[in-house]
Amino acid sequence: TVVIPDEQTPLETTVDKSAQIIYAVAPADADQTSIDMHFHHLTAYGKFSLTNLTDEVSSVSKVKIVAPDGVYISGKWNYLVNTEEIAVHTKDISNQITINTTRTEDIWFSCGPVDVSGKTFKFVVTTDKGDLNREVTFPADRKFESGKIAQFSINMEGVEVPTLQSISVS
């Protein structure tokens, strides 16, 4: 069992190091004095940017990705030795990832391999003005695949900053 963290802090040019799951395989008939190892990524990767963010926002502190119910992107996964793949575990799984970042471009994350074709995800961007919410439906044939990077952008145009309500006390 491996764990893909549901809270990640990416670096400037790559995902959170604790969110990368890499394994190595040596041929069964390998010479024991000199073994050639073949490394593979179990996790899938994403890199996205927030475009057309309102000028009212001066800082971002995190982005939460919420997949639809039944679509698991973090938590426990099982490594299947025979197929060299990972499959979602039966418990301690999550459809969310929180990315701690101040960036609005090239925001990296790691997730389980999952088909997101036609599925609608919610992105919650925490800013100095409050949370901004945007739902994004991925196009057909879109997948997060082990060892591959899915790149996309989220158009924040039209997402309004929450307004503070004043309460009068008598």
Secondary structure, 3 states (H helix, E strand, C coil): CEEECCEECCCCCCCCHHHCCEEEECCCCCCCCCCCCEEEECCEEEEEEEECCCCCCCCEEEEEEECCCCCCCEEEEEEECCCCEEEEEEEEEECEEEEECCCCCCEEEEECCEECCCCEEEEEEEECCEEEEEEEECCCCCEECCCCEEEEEEECCCCCCCCCCCCCCC
